Amino acid sequence: MNVNFFEWLRDGVRQSVLLGVSDAIEQIGTPADSDELHPNVAALLVGETEQPKVTRGRAANNRKRLGKSLKDMNSTTKK
């Protein structure tokens, strides 16, 4: 038996989400049988096919660092 805390937590979250979705569907009900999508839903589906632009590298360079890096710590201990 493999007891892994993070695996147990992940399974618990997955089960909770699935039960929450199931409960929401029971309360709200299923959509009417129509072939037309709501315009907002159609816009969301079209937006998902486009690839988002990745700007993570540039944003990381503009952030202010908190604390010391390993290089800073090594240079102060050698002095």
Secondary structure, DSSP 4 states (H G I P E B T S, - for coil): ----HHHHHHHHHHHHHHHHHHHHHHHH-PPPS-SPPPHHHHHHHHHHHSPPPP-HHHHHHHSPP-S--HHHHHHHHH-
